[in-house]
Amino acid sequence: MTRSVWVKADDTVGDWDARRSRITAALESGVDWVLVDEDDVARVRELGDINVAAFRTDGDVTLVDDIDDAEADSEETEPAARPDAVVVGKEGEGDATIDLPEDFSGSADLSTLRRRDGDLARGAYVRILGQEYEQFAETAADEADYTIVVGEDWTIIPLENLIARIGEETDLVAGVTNAEEAKTAFETLEIGADSVLLDSDDPDQIRETVEVRDEAERESLDLQYADVLDVEQIGSADRVCVDTGSLLEHDEGMLVGSMARGLVFVHAETAESPYVASRPFRVNAGAVHAYVRTPDGGTKYLSELQSGDEVQIVDTAGNTREAIVGRVKIEKRPMFRVALETEDGDHIETLLQNAETIKVPTRDGRTAVTDLEAGDELLLHYEDTARHFGEAVEESIIEK
């Protein structure tokens, strides 16, 4: 599931200076969406590149009657002033400005949702003030691309109910006020909300909520040790160093290998040595033919990587994150062929440069590849699957 973070920045949070402060913090933190009033869309576009959702309000129950005029006006709106999504519910039934009708078929908000406004995505905003509003949100989800629910006295139980009932019909966006609440929303019923709408002026809370989003999206890998069968000096090959735009920790590296089903953990060059300075952004990953694991669970050939690509970073506990490739260095270097046998008796190999700066995790700790020998146990990620253009496929394949 792809998670996202929204930040609320409409006129209820203050004047334009207050709203701009939230929007700027959202841009700097990597937030996915800001939710503003329609009049602010163009000003948000001037601040930076971010998805913009805008409340559509008329201040009374004439929403339905005025929709045709609104659609006509939207066709003439300057592109910079057009949002990526329109949201109904503010100053309407969704926020209880207007009473809910006994029969939802007479709802102005729902009628608005049913009317397409060009290619704009549609959203519903609902404050959960009671069970009837929970039912209203569930009905709105049938029409809305995004269903934003903001709990009042009760937050977890309504969210659990909506997660269980809405399913794949809509992106469920849960209102939160801090990163801790965001974490709870992403973990509720183990499935979690698709997104959160953060209502906070605190830049630290905005940043931490984005970190919670990233952690919720990341996979955790099962790593295992394989027996080293042979470490053989071979000739030279075109070796790839992957320089990322991130500083890697001492227990982090990448998963690389000659065979997609078994990718060997290679540490980043975080360690100092008497002869070479540390390069904590770099992984000396092996020869050009080898695979490297990507954040989507796929693989790429090392030879394919270029600046701007994403690669997966993993630590020795199997925790993952993503990093942007800043530079790829390919040079001819002497190589080792490292042959391994997995717990299941499968034979795995990879090529690594013959150099003391390349370190791999063994049972005995961080070990230079030049000190690796038969009988050691080396950490890797193993999955018994074939790959086609980097995607896992169910087919028989022989790699040797």
C-alpha positions as CSV (number, residue, x, y, z in Angstrom):
1,M,0.0,0.0,0.0
2,T,1.2,3.5,-0.9
3,R,0.7,5.9,2.0
4,S,0.5,9.6,1.9
5,V,0.5,12.6,4.2
6,W,-1.8,15.6,3.7
7,V,-1.5,18.9,5.6
8,K,-4.5,21.0,6.4
9,A,-3.9,24.7,5.5
10,D,-7.3,26.3,4.9
11,D,-8.5,29.5,6.5
12,T,-9.5,27.7,9.7
13,V,-5.9,27.5,10.7
14,G,-5.2,31.3,10.4
15,D,-4.4,34.0,8.1
16,W,-2.2,33.6,4.9
17,D,1.0,33.9,6.8
18,A,0.0,31.0,9.1
19,R,-1.2,29.0,6.1
20,R,1.9,29.7,4.1
21,S,4.1,28.6,7.1
22,R,2.4,25.2,7.1
23,I,2.6,24.8,3.4
24,T,6.3,25.7,3.3
25,A,7.0,23.2,6.1
26,A,5.0,20.6,4.1
27,L,7.1,21.2,1.0
28,E,10.4,21.0,2.9
29,S,9.3,17.8,4.7
30,G,8.1,15.9,1.6
31,V,4.4,16.0,2.3
32,D,2.2,14.6,-0.6
33,W,-0.8,16.9,-0.4
34,V,-1.9,20.2,1.1
35,L,-5.6,20.9,1.6
36,V,-6.5,24.6,1.1
37,D,-9.3,26.8,0.1
38,E,-9.8,27.3,-3.7
39,D,-8.7,30.9,-3.5
40,D,-5.2,29.8,-2.3
41,V,-4.4,27.3,-5.0
42,A,-2.4,29.7,-7.2
43,R,-0.5,30.9,-4.2
44,V,0.4,27.4,-3.3
45,R,1.7,26.7,-6.8
46,E,4.0,29.7,-6.5
47,L,5.6,28.2,-3.3
48,G,6.5,24.8,-4.8
49,D,5.5,21.6,-6.5
50,I,3.0,19.6,-4.4
51,N,-0.4,18.0,-4.9
52,V,-3.1,20.5,-4.0
53,A,-6.6,19.6,-2.9
54,A,-9.1,22.5,-2.5
55,F,-12.3,22.8,-0.5
56,R,-15.2,23.8,-2.7
57,T,-17.7,25.8,-0.7
58,D,-20.7,28.1,-1.4
59,G,-21.6,28.8,2.2
60,D,-25.2,27.6,1.9
61,V,-27.3,24.7,0.6
62,T,-27.2,26.0,-3.0
63,L,-24.2,23.8,-3.8
64,V,-26.2,21.5,-6.1
65,D,-27.8,24.3,-8.0
66,D,-24.5,26.1,-8.6
67,I,-22.5,23.1,-9.8
68,D,-23.1,23.7,-13.5
69,D,-21.8,27.3,-13.1
70,A,-18.8,26.0,-11.1
71,E,-17.9,23.5,-13.8
72,A,-18.2,26.2,-16.5
73,D,-16.0,28.5,-14.4
74,S,-13.4,25.8,-13.9
75,E,-12.9,25.4,-17.6
76,E,-11.8,29.0,-17.8
77,T,-9.6,28.9,-14.7
78,E,-5.9,29.4,-15.2
79,P,-4.0,26.1,-14.9
80,A,-2.0,27.4,-11.9
81,A,-5.3,28.1,-10.0
82,R,-6.8,24.6,-10.7
83,P,-6.4,22.1,-7.9
84,D,-5.5,18.5,-8.3
85,A,-8.6,17.5,-6.3
86,V,-11.8,19.2,-5.1
87,V,-13.1,18.4,-1.6
88,V,-16.7,18.9,-0.5
89,G,-17.9,19.0,3.1
90,K,-16.5,22.2,4.5
91,E,-19.4,24.6,5.3
92,G,-21.7,21.8,4.3
93,E,-23.0,18.5,5.7
94,G,-19.6,17.0,6.2
95,D,-18.6,19.4,8.9
96,A,-22.1,19.8,10.3
97,T,-22.6,23.3,9.1
98,I,-25.7,21.9,7.5
99,D,-27.7,19.2,9.2
100,L,-27.5,15.7,7.6
101,P,-30.7,14.8,5.8
102,E,-32.6,11.7,7.1
103,D,-32.4,10.3,3.6
104,F,-28.8,10.6,2.2
105,S,-30.2,10.7,-1.4
106,G,-31.1,14.3,-0.7
107,S,-27.6,15.2,0.4
108,A,-26.1,18.3,-1.2
109,D,-22.6,17.1,-0.6
110,L,-23.2,13.7,-2.1
111,S,-24.9,15.3,-5.1
112,T,-21.8,17.5,-5.6
113,L,-19.6,14.4,-5.4
114,R,-21.5,12.7,-8.1
115,R,-20.9,15.5,-10.6
116,R,-17.6,15.2,-12.4
117,D,-15.6,18.4,-12.7
118,G,-13.4,17.6,-15.7
119,D,-10.5,15.3,-14.7
120,L,-10.3,16.6,-11.2
121,A,-10.2,14.0,-8.4
122,R,-13.1,14.3,-5.9
123,G,-12.9,14.2,-2.1
124,A,-15.3,14.2,0.8
125,Y,-14.6,15.8,4.2
126,V,-16.5,14.4,7.1
127,R,-16.3,15.1,10.8
128,I,-17.3,12.0,12.7
129,L,-19.7,13.5,15.3
130,G,-21.7,10.3,15.7
131,Q,-22.7,7.1,14.1
132,E,-24.8,8.9,11.5
133,Y,-21.7,10.7,10.3
134,E,-19.8,7.4,10.1
135,Q,-22.6,6.1,7.9
136,F,-22.4,9.3,5.8
137,A,-18.7,8.9,5.3
138,E,-19.3,5.3,4.2
139,T,-21.9,6.5,1.7
140,A,-19.6,9.3,0.4
141,A,-16.8,6.7,-0.1
142,D,-18.9,5.2,-3.0
143,E,-18.4,8.5,-4.9
144,A,-15.2,10.0,-3.6
145,D,-11.6,9.3,-4.7
146,Y,-10.5,10.5,-1.3
147,T,-12.6,10.2,1.9
148,I,-11.3,12.4,4.7
149,V,-12.6,11.6,8.2
150,V,-11.8,13.6,11.2
151,G,-12.6,12.0,14.6
152,E,-13.9,14.0,17.5
153,D,-14.5,12.4,20.9
154,W,-14.0,8.9,19.3
155,T,-11.2,8.3,16.8
156,I,-10.1,4.7,16.8
157,I,-13.4,2.8,16.7
158,P,-14.9,4.8,13.8
159,L,-11.6,4.4,11.9
160,E,-11.6,0.7,12.5
161,N,-15.2,0.5,11.2
162,L,-14.5,2.5,8.1
163,I,-11.3,0.6,7.3
164,A,-13.2,-2.6,7.5
165,R,-16.2,-1.4,5.4
166,I,-14.8,0.8,2.8
167,G,-12.2,-1.5,1.4
168,E,-10.8,-0.6,-2.0
169,E,-13.5,1.9,-2.9
170,T,-11.6,5.1,-1.9
171,D,-8.4,6.4,-0.3
172,L,-9.3,6.7,3.4
173,V,-7.6,9.8,4.9
174,A,-7.6,10.0,8.7
175,G,-7.5,13.3,10.5
176,V,-4.6,13.5,13.0
177,T,-2.9,16.2,15.0
178,N,0.6,14.7,15.5
179,A,3.0,12.0,14.4
180,E,2.0,9.6,17.1
181,E,-1.7,9.7,16.0
182,A,-0.5,9.2,12.4
183,K,1.4,6.1,13.4
184,T,-1.8,4.7,15.1
185,A,-3.9,5.6,12.0
186,F,-1.4,3.7,9.7
187,E,-1.4,0.7,12.0
188,T,-5.2,0.4,12.9
189,L,-6.5,-3.1,12.1
190,E,-3.0,-3.9,10.7
191,I,-4.3,-2.5,7.4
192,G,-4.4,1.1,8.4
193,A,-5.6,4.2,6.7
194,D,-4.3,5.0,3.3
195,S,-3.4,8.5,4.3
196,V,-3.5,11.0,7.1
197,L,-4.5,14.7,7.2
198,L,-2.3,16.5,9.7
199,D,-3.6,19.6,11.4
200,S,-0.6,21.0,13.1
201,D,1.6,24.2,12.9
202,D,4.6,22.4,14.3
203,P,7.3,21.8,11.6
204,D,8.7,19.0,13.7
205,Q,5.4,17.2,13.8
206,I,5.0,17.6,10.0
207,R,8.5,16.2,9.4
208,E,8.0,13.3,11.9
209,T,4.6,12.4,10.3
210,V,6.4,12.1,6.9
211,E,8.9,9.8,8.6
212,V,6.1,7.7,10.0
213,R,4.7,7.5,6.5
214,D,8.0,6.3,5.1
215,E,8.4,3.7,7.8
216,A,4.9,2.4,7.2
217,E,5.6,1.9,3.5
218,R,8.9,0.1,3.9
219,E,9.2,-3.6,3.9
220,S,11.2,-5.7,6.4
221,L,13.2,-8.4,4.8
222,D,14.1,-11.8,6.1
223,L,17.9,-12.2,5.9
224,Q,19.7,-15.5,6.4
225,Y,23.3,-16.7,6.5
226,A,24.7,-18.9,3.7
227,D,27.9,-20.9,3.9
228,V,30.8,-19.6,1.9
229,L,32.0,-22.5,-0.4
230,D,34.7,-20.7,-2.3
231,V,36.4,-17.3,-2.7
232,E,38.3,-17.4,-6.0
233,Q,40.5,-14.7,-7.5
234,I,39.4,-14.2,-11.1
235,G,40.3,-11.7,-13.8
236,S,39.2,-8.1,-14.1
237,A,35.6,-7.0,-14.8
238,D,33.7,-3.7,-15.0
239,R,32.9,-2.9,-11.4
240,V,30.1,-0.6,-10.3
241,C,30.3,1.8,-7.3
242,V,26.9,3.2,-6.4
243,D,27.1,6.7,-4.9
244,T,23.8,7.7,-3.3
245,G,22.5,11.0,-2.2
246,S,22.2,9.8,1.4
247,L,24.6,9.1,4.2
248,L,24.4,5.4,5.2
249,E,24.8,4.0,8.7
250,H,27.5,1.6,9.7
251,D,25.1,-1.4,9.6
252,E,23.6,-0.5,6.2
253,G,24.3,-1.5,2.7
254,M,22.7,-2.9,-0.5
255,L,21.6,-6.3,-1.7
256,V,23.4,-7.4,-4.8
257,G,24.2,-10.6,-6.7
258,S,24.7,-12.5,-9.9
259,M,21.5,-14.4,-9.2
260,A,18.2,-12.7,-8.5
261,R,17.0,-15.3,-6.1
262,G,20.0,-14.8,-3.8
263,L,21.3,-11.3,-3.2
264,V,24.3,-10.8,-1.0
265,F,24.5,-8.0,1.6
266,V,27.4,-5.6,0.8
267,H,28.2,-2.9,3.4
268,A,28.5,0.8,2.6
269,E,32.0,2.2,2.8
270,T,31.5,3.8,6.2
271,A,34.6,2.4,7.8
272,E,37.9,4.4,8.0
273,S,41.1,2.8,6.9
274,P,44.7,3.9,7.1
275,Y,44.8,4.4,3.3
276,V,41.3,5.4,2.2
277,A,38.9,7.8,3.7
278,S,35.4,6.6,4.4
279,R,32.7,7.2,1.8
280,P,29.4,6.6,3.7
281,F,27.3,7.4,0.7
282,R,28.9,4.6,-1.4
283,V,28.4,0.9,-1.9
284,N,31.0,-0.9,-4.1
285,A,28.4,-3.3,-5.4
286,G,30.1,-5.7,-7.8
287,A,30.2,-6.2,-11.6
288,V,27.9,-4.6,-14.2
289,H,25.8,-7.8,-14.7
290,A,24.8,-8.1,-11.1
291,Y,21.3,-7.3,-9.8
292,V,20.6,-4.7,-7.1
293,R,17.4,-4.6,-5.1
294,T,15.0,-1.6,-5.5
295,P,12.5,-0.2,-3.1
296,D,9.5,-1.7,-4.9
297,G,10.9,-5.2,-4.3
298,G,12.2,-5.5,-7.9
299,T,15.7,-5.5,-9.2
300,K,17.8,-3.6,-11.7
301,Y,21.1,-4.5,-13.3
302,L,23.9,-2.4,-11.8
303,S,24.8,-1.4,-15.4
304,E,21.3,0.2,-15.7
305,L,21.6,2.5,-12.7
306,Q,21.9,6.2,-13.3
307,S,21.6,9.4,-11.4
308,G,18.0,9.9,-10.1
309,D,17.2,6.2,-9.8
310,E,16.1,4.7,-6.5
311,V,17.8,1.8,-4.8
312,Q,16.9,0.0,-1.6
313,I,19.1,0.4,1.5
314,V,19.0,-2.4,4.0
315,D,20.5,-2.9,7.5
316,T,21.7,-6.1,9.0
317,A,18.3,-6.6,10.8
318,G,16.4,-6.5,7.5
319,N,15.0,-3.0,7.9
320,T,14.9,-1.1,4.6
321,R,14.7,2.4,3.3
322,E,15.2,4.1,-0.1
323,A,18.0,6.2,-1.5
324,I,18.5,8.2,-4.6
325,V,21.4,7.4,-6.9
326,G,23.6,10.5,-7.3
327,R,26.4,8.9,-9.4
328,V,27.5,5.6,-10.8
329,K,31.2,4.8,-11.3
330,I,32.1,2.0,-13.6
331,E,35.8,1.0,-13.7
332,K,37.8,-2.1,-14.6
333,R,39.0,-3.8,-11.4
334,P,40.3,-7.3,-10.3
335,M,37.4,-9.4,-8.9
336,F,36.6,-12.2,-6.6
337,R,34.0,-14.9,-7.3
338,V,32.2,-15.7,-4.1
339,A,30.3,-19.0,-4.1
340,L,27.7,-19.7,-1.4
341,E,25.3,-22.4,-0.4
342,T,21.9,-21.4,1.3
343,E,20.1,-23.2,4.1
344,D,18.1,-25.0,1.4
345,G,21.2,-26.2,-0.4
346,D,20.8,-23.7,-3.3
347,H,24.0,-22.5,-4.9
348,I,24.4,-18.7,-5.1
349,E,27.3,-16.6,-6.5
350,T,28.3,-13.0,-7.0
351,L,31.4,-11.1,-8.1
352,L,32.9,-8.5,-5.8
353,Q,36.0,-6.4,-6.2
354,N,39.3,-7.6,-4.7
355,A,39.8,-4.8,-2.3
356,E,40.0,-4.4,1.5
357,T,37.4,-1.6,1.5
358,I,34.6,-3.9,0.4
359,K,33.0,-5.3,3.6
360,V,30.4,-8.0,4.1
361,P,28.5,-9.1,7.2
362,T,29.4,-12.6,8.5
363,R,28.6,-14.5,11.6
364,D,31.9,-13.1,13.0
365,G,31.0,-9.5,12.2
366,R,31.9,-7.0,9.5
367,T,34.5,-8.7,7.3
368,A,36.6,-7.5,4.4
369,V,36.1,-9.5,1.3
370,T,39.8,-10.0,1.1
371,D,39.6,-11.9,4.4
372,L,36.6,-14.0,3.4
373,E,37.3,-17.7,3.1
374,A,35.5,-21.0,2.8
375,G,33.6,-22.0,5.9
376,D,32.5,-18.4,6.8
377,E,28.8,-17.6,6.8
378,L,27.7,-14.6,4.8
379,L,24.4,-12.6,5.2
380,L,22.0,-12.6,2.2
381,H,18.4,-12.3,1.2
382,Y,17.0,-15.4,-0.5
383,E,13.7,-15.8,-2.3
384,D,13.0,-18.8,-4.5
385,T,11.6,-16.9,-7.5
386,A,12.6,-16.0,-11.1
387,R,12.9,-12.5,-12.4
388,H,11.7,-11.0,-15.8
389,F,12.8,-7.4,-16.4
390,G,13.3,-7.1,-12.6
391,E,9.8,-8.4,-11.7
392,A,9.3,-11.6,-9.8
393,V,7.6,-14.3,-11.9
394,E,6.4,-17.8,-11.3
395,E,8.5,-19.8,-13.9
396,S,11.3,-22.2,-14.0
397,I,14.7,-20.6,-14.6
398,I,18.3,-21.8,-14.3
399,E,21.1,-19.4,-13.2
400,K,24.6,-20.7,-13.0
